Amino acid sequence: MQNPRQIAFLALREVHRRGAFADAALDRAFSNSQLNDLDRRLVTELVYGSVRRMRSIDFIIDKLATKKSSQQPPELRTILHLGLYQLEYLNQIPPSAAVNTTVQLAKENGFSGLSSFVNGLLRQYIRLTDNNLNPLTVTNYKSTVERLGILHSFPEWLVKLWIEQIGETETEQLCEWFNQSPTIDLRINPLKSSIAQIETAFKSHNISTSRIPHLPQALRLNGSIGAIQNLPGYSEGWWTIQDSSAQLVTHLLGPQPGETIIDACAAPGGKTTHSAELMQDEGTIYACDKTASRLKKLKENADRLQMKSIKIHTGDSRHFPEFVNLADRVLLDAPCSGLGTLHRRADARWRHTPENIQQQSQLQSELLANAATFVKSGGVLVYATCTIHPLENETVIRSFLDSNPHWQIEPPTIDLPVQPSPEGWVKVWPHRHHMDGFFMVRLKQLKKN
């Protein structure tokens, strides 16, 4: 199958019908096709974009069709999503092409009798936008929360949460940031290469890069790059993919050669291998995770980077009595909602609720309480998440410190691109710092007398 829009439709059908994750559905759709790079990029944009903008597109359908989007046959709704996404968000596709290909999709997927409806709705939308009457922008919304939620396609509980933290103006900036396509950052492996060497190698392949202040191993790729494994230095282990904010976490941990490190929730291993690099691969890192398949990926990455200090440990980090008082430093990169990485995870905004955030917070507190027992007297623990929800971050830390008076926050002493809070933790807001949303805090156990 070579029709990119049909492939996008099949992936989206799996997301809507079976609740599949968008990235997994996309991978399966690609495995049954032989598309060139240009068409693969189009399919990726259509799938991720349609999922991201689902609320906005449903709102347009509600305004233009007699039946609400929720009353449309599910697969017809998916087809309308594809057409409207192209018309509203993909300026490089001519409106006539977006309409014609969407009508054709309807005919090829059992909706020949409704193809004139599809054609009429899309052309009505074009007429409205040509006359500056786009339903998204001319509607009188009931509140700022509703306007931002519909215009930028987010659930209202999330918009409300952000407004409480950073105000309306910054919330809109954050929404806009999360709707952009994500950048790709590399972390240079200094044991095998140098940032200058990799810059030269990429330049010879006409790939533009830029350095990131305060992160000596970070290199951001600019523009289209093709398949990751075909980039120079991949197979040689010169670098790995890791967002800048995730790199900050390991610098905050500060592992040293010869130390014993426990990475309590290690897979897929970005921070584990970064620790090995900072330790010059001298010492021992126990990489723990309860999911064996994810640890397999960690081992593959460690092998590609030629790391020797990493030891795989399968199981739940809440149940490792053998690690008590063993480690100089512990990293708990806790499982979380991922609400700081919504630009990378197209469907995450629709999967979470205030209730499951509460459950995550409970798990995080349990993991932190147990990971703290792994630390030697006078040792260090870094707690980190890729979420910007206070319940998973500040609340967890305050509760831990209240229950553990022999622990305290140790404010960062290294140069960071992000100003620490007065309390001493670091919170990365994507729209301010141009990297994934993250929370990180370094905790120090006071020496026992």
C-alpha positions in Angstrom: 0.0 0.0 0.0 1.5 3.3 -1.1 -1.3 5.9 -0.5 0.0 8.0 2.4 -3.5 9.3 3.4 -5.0 5.8 3.4 -2.1 4.7 5.7 -2.7 7.6 8.0 -6.4 6.7 8.0 -5.7 3.1 9.0 -3.4 4.3 11.9 -5.9 6.8 13.1 -8.7 4.2 12.9 -6.6 2.0 15.3 -6.2 4.9 17.7 -9.9 5.8 17.7 -11.3 2.3 17.5 -8.9 0.3 19.7 -7.4 3.0 21.9 -3.9 2.3 20.4 -1.1 4.7 21.2 -0.5 6.9 18.2 3.2 6.1 17.8 2.5 2.3 18.0 -0.3 2.6 15.5 2.0 4.5 13.2 4.8 2.0 13.5 2.4 -0.8 12.6 1.0 1.1 9.6 4.6 1.8 8.3 5.5 -1.9 8.7 3.0 -2.8 6.0 4.0 -0.1 3.5 7.0 1.0 1.5 6.8 4.8 1.5 9.6 7.2 0.6 10.8 9.7 3.2 8.6 12.5 2.0 5.4 10.4 2.3 6.4 9.0 5.7 6.8 12.5 6.9 3.3 13.4 5.6 1.7 10.3 7.3 3.5 11.1 10.6 2.3 14.7 10.4 -1.3 13.7 9.6 -1.5 11.1 12.3 0.1 13.0 15.1 -1.5 16.3 14.1 -5.0 14.9 13.8 -4.7 13.3 17.3 -3.2 16.5 18.8 -5.9 18.7 17.3 -8.8 16.4 17.9 -10.8 18.7 20.1 -10.4 21.7 17.7 -11.4 19.6 14.7 -14.4 18.1 16.5 -15.5 21.6 17.3 -15.4 22.6 13.6 -17.5 19.5 12.7 -20.0 20.4 15.5 -20.4 23.9 14.0 -20.7 22.8 10.3 -22.5 19.5 10.3 -26.1 18.7 11.3 -24.9 15.8 13.5 -22.3 16.4 16.1 -18.9 14.8 15.7 -19.7 12.3 18.4 -22.8 11.2 16.4 -20.9 10.7 13.1 -19.9 7.1 12.2 -16.5 6.7 13.9 -14.6 6.0 10.7 -16.2 8.9 8.8 -15.3 11.2 11.7 -11.7 10.0 11.3 -11.8 10.8 7.5 -13.2 14.3 8.3 -10.4 14.8 10.8 -7.8 14.1 8.1 -9.4 16.5 5.7 -10.0 19.4 8.2 -6.5 18.9 9.6 -5.0 19.5 6.2 -7.2 22.6 5.5 -6.6 24.2 8.9 -3.0 23.3 9.8 -1.1 22.3 6.6 -0.6 25.4 4.5 1.7 23.6 2.1 -1.2 21.4 0.8 -3.5 23.1 -1.7 -7.1 23.1 -0.4 -8.4 21.4 -3.6 -5.9 18.5 -3.0 -7.0 18.2 0.7 -10.7 18.1 -0.4 -10.3 15.7 -3.3 -8.1 13.2 -1.4 -10.5 13.2 1.5 -13.5 12.6 -0.7 -11.6 9.7 -2.3 -10.8 8.3 1.2 -14.5 8.3 2.0 -15.3 6.4 -1.3 -12.6 3.8 -0.7 -13.5 3.1 2.9 -17.3 2.4 2.7 -18.7 5.9 2.6 -19.5 6.5 -1.1 -23.0 7.5 -0.2 -21.7 10.2 2.1 -18.9 11.5 -0.2 -21.0 14.5 -1.2 -21.5 15.3 2.5 -17.7 15.2 3.0 -17.1 17.3 -0.1 -19.8 19.9 1.0 -18.5 20.2 4.6 -14.9 20.7 3.6 -15.8 23.3 0.9 -18.1 25.1 3.4 -15.2 25.3 5.7 -13.0 26.8 3.0 -15.6 29.4 2.2 -15.8 30.4 5.8 -12.1 30.7 6.3 -11.7 32.7 3.0 -14.2 35.2 4.5 -12.4 35.3 7.9 -15.3 33.4 9.5 -13.3 30.4 10.8 -15.5 28.9 13.6 -12.4 28.5 15.8 -11.7 32.2 15.8 -15.1 33.9 15.5 -16.9 32.0 18.3 -17.8 33.8 21.5 -16.4 31.4 24.1 -17.9 31.2 27.6 -14.5 31.5 29.3 -10.8 31.8 28.7 -10.4 28.1 29.7 -12.9 27.0 27.1 -11.3 29.3 24.4 -7.8 28.0 25.0 -9.0 24.4 25.3 -10.9 24.5 22.0 -8.5 26.8 20.0 -5.4 24.8 21.0 -7.0 21.4 21.6 -6.5 20.6 25.2 -8.8 19.2 27.9 -10.1 22.0 30.1 -8.8 20.5 33.4 -5.3 20.8 32.0 -5.7 24.4 30.8 -7.2 25.4 34.1 -4.3 23.8 36.0 -1.7 25.7 33.9 -3.6 29.0 34.3 -3.4 28.6 38.1 0.3 28.1 37.9 1.5 30.5 35.2 -1.4 32.7 34.2 -3.4 33.0 31.0 -0.8 34.6 28.7 1.9 32.0 29.4 -0.7 29.1 29.3 -1.5 30.1 25.7 2.3 30.2 24.9 2.6 26.7 26.5 -0.3 25.4 24.5 1.2 26.7 21.3 4.6 25.2 22.1 3.1 21.8 22.8 1.4 21.8 19.4 4.7 22.3 17.5 6.6 19.3 16.1 9.4 18.3 18.6 13.0 19.0 18.1 15.7 16.3 18.3 18.6 16.7 20.7 21.7 14.5 20.7 23.9 13.8 23.7 27.5 13.4 22.6 29.4 10.4 24.1 32.7 12.0 25.2 34.3 8.6 25.6 34.1 8.0 21.9 33.9 11.4 20.2 33.8 15.2 20.7 31.1 17.7 20.0 33.4 19.4 17.4 33.9 16.1 15.6 30.2 15.4 15.4 29.4 18.9 14.2 31.9 18.4 11.4 30.5 15.0 10.5 26.9 16.3 10.4 27.9 19.4 8.4 29.5 17.1 5.7 26.0 15.5 5.4 24.3 19.0 5.1 22.7 18.6 8.5 22.5 21.8 10.5 23.2 21.6 14.3 23.3 24.1 17.2 24.8 23.9 20.6 22.8 24.4 23.8 24.2 26.7 26.6 25.3 25.1 29.8 25.0 21.6 28.4 28.4 20.6 27.1 27.3 17.3 25.5 24.1 18.6 23.9 23.6 19.2 20.1 20.2 20.1 18.6 19.4 19.0 15.1 17.8 21.6 12.9 15.4 20.7 10.0 14.7 17.3 8.4 17.2 14.5 9.1 15.8 11.2 7.7 16.3 7.9 9.5 18.2 8.3 12.8 20.3 5.1 12.3 21.7 6.5 9.0 23.2 9.6 10.7 27.0 9.7 11.0 28.3 8.2 14.2 25.2 6.3 15.2 26.6 2.8 14.8 30.0 3.9 16.3 28.3 5.0 19.5 29.4 8.6 19.2 26.0 9.9 20.4 22.6 9.0 21.6 19.2 10.9 21.3 18.3 12.6 24.6 16.4 15.9 25.1 18.3 18.7 26.8 16.2 18.7 29.9 16.8 15.0 30.5 20.5 15.7 30.2 20.2 18.3 32.9 19.0 15.6 35.3 22.2 13.5 35.2 24.4 16.7 35.5 22.4 17.5 38.7 23.1 13.9 39.9 26.8 14.5 39.3 28.1 10.8 39.2 31.9 10.5 39.8 34.3 7.8 38.6 34.4 4.7 40.9 31.1 5.3 42.6 28.1 3.0 42.9 25.0 4.4 41.3 21.5 3.0 41.3 19.1 4.2 38.6 15.9 3.0 40.1 13.6 3.3 37.1 16.2 3.2 34.3 14.6 2.1 31.0 15.0 3.0 28.3 18.4 4.1 29.7 19.2 7.6 28.5 20.2 8.8 32.0 21.9 5.4 32.8 24.3 5.7 29.9 24.8 9.4 30.6 25.8 8.5 34.1 28.3 6.0 32.7 29.8 8.8 30.4 30.2 11.2 33.3 31.8 8.5 35.4 34.2 7.7 32.5 32.6 4.2 32.6 34.5 3.6 35.9 32.4 2.3 38.8 29.1 0.4 38.9 25.6 1.5 37.8 22.7 -0.7 38.7 20.0 -0.1 36.0 16.7 -1.2 37.4 13.3 -1.6 35.8 10.4 -3.9 36.2 9.8 -4.3 32.4 12.3 -6.8 30.8 11.6 -5.6 27.3 12.5 -2.0 28.1 15.7 -3.2 29.8 16.6 -5.1 26.6 16.5 -1.7 24.8 18.6 -0.2 27.5 21.2 -3.0 27.1 21.2 -2.5 23.3 21.9 1.2 23.7 24.6 0.6 26.3 26.2 -1.9 24.0 26.1 0.5 21.1 27.7 3.2 23.2 30.2 0.5 24.5 29.5 0.9 28.2 31.0 -1.6 30.7 29.9 -0.2 34.0 26.1 -0.9 33.7 24.5 -3.9 35.4 20.9 -4.8 34.5 18.6 -5.5 37.4 15.0 -6.5 36.6 12.2 -5.9 39.1 10.1 -3.3 41.0 12.4 -0.8 42.8 10.0 -0.9 45.8 11.2 -4.4 46.5 15.1 -4.4 46.5 16.3 -5.0 50.0 19.7 -6.0 48.6 20.3 -2.3 47.7 19.9 -0.8 51.2 22.7 1.6 52.1 24.6 0.5 48.9 24.8 3.6 46.7 26.8 6.8 46.6 24.0 8.3 44.4 20.6 7.2 43.4 18.5 8.5 40.5 14.8 8.1 40.6 13.4 9.2 37.3 9.9 8.3 38.4 7.2 7.0 36.1 4.8 9.9 35.5 2.1 11.4 33.3 4.6 12.8 30.9 2.7 16.1 30.8 6.0 18.0 30.1 6.4 16.1 26.8 2.9 16.5 25.2 4.5 17.7 21.9 6.2 14.2 21.6 3.2 12.2 22.8 0.4 13.2 20.6 -2.3 11.4 22.5 -1.1 11.9 26.1 -3.3 15.0 26.6 -6.4 12.8 26.1 -5.3 9.8 28.1 -4.8 11.5 31.5 -7.4 12.6 34.1 -7.0 14.3 37.5 -7.8 10.9 39.0 -5.0 9.0 37.4 -2.5 11.8 38.2 -3.4 11.2 41.9 -2.6 7.5 41.4 0.7 8.4 39.8 1.5 10.7 42.8 1.0 7.8 45.2 3.3 5.5 43.2 5.9 8.2 43.0 5.8 8.7 46.8 6.2 5.0 47.4 9.2 4.7 45.0 10.9 7.7 46.5 10.5 6.4 50.1 12.1 3.1 49.1 14.8 4.6 46.8 16.0 6.7 49.7 16.9 3.6 51.6 19.4 2.7 48.9 21.6 5.8 49.7 24.6 5.6 51.9 24.9 8.0 54.8 25.8 11.4 53.4 24.8 10.3 49.9 22.7 12.0 47.2 19.3 11.2 45.6 17.9 13.0 42.6 14.2 12.8 42.0 13.0 13.7 38.5 9.9 13.5 36.3 9.0 14.7 32.8 5.8 16.2 34.0 4.9 19.8 35.1 2.1 18.7 37.4 2.6 19.9 41.0 1.0 16.8 42.4 3.7 14.6 40.9 6.5 16.9 41.8 6.4 19.6 44.5 3.8 17.7 46.5 5.8 14.5 46.4 8.9 16.2 47.6 7.3 18.2 50.4 5.6 15.1 51.7 8.9 13.2 51.6 10.8 15.9 53.5 8.0 16.2 56.1 8.3 12.4 56.8 12.2 12.3 56.6 13.8 15.1 58.6 17.3 13.6 58.0 17.0 14.6 54.3 17.2 18.1 52.8 17.2 19.7 49.4 20.7 20.5 48.1 20.3 23.5 45.7 22.3 23.1 42.4 25.8 24.4 42.4 26.4 23.9 38.7 25.5 26.3 35.9 22.0 25.6 34.5 20.0 27.1 31.7 17.1 27.2 34.2 16.9 29.2 37.3 16.2 27.0 40.4 13.2 27.9 42.6 13.7 29.5 46.0 13.1 26.0 47.5 16.1 24.6 45.4 14.3 22.5 42.9 14.5 22.9 39.1 11.3 23.1 37.0 11.7 23.4 33.2 8.8 25.1 31.5 9.0 24.2 27.7 7.8 27.6 26.4 10.4 29.4 28.5 13.3 27.2 28.1 12.8 25.5 24.7 13.1 22.0 25.9 10.9 19.2 27.4 9.0 20.1 30.5 10.8 18.5 33.5 11.1 18.7 37.3 14.3 17.7 39.2 15.5 18.1 42.7 18.7 16.9 44.4 18.2 15.5 47.9 21.1 15.0 50.4 21.0 12.6 53.3 22.5 14.1 56.4 25.4 12.1 57.8 24.4 10.0 60.8 26.4 10.6 64.0 
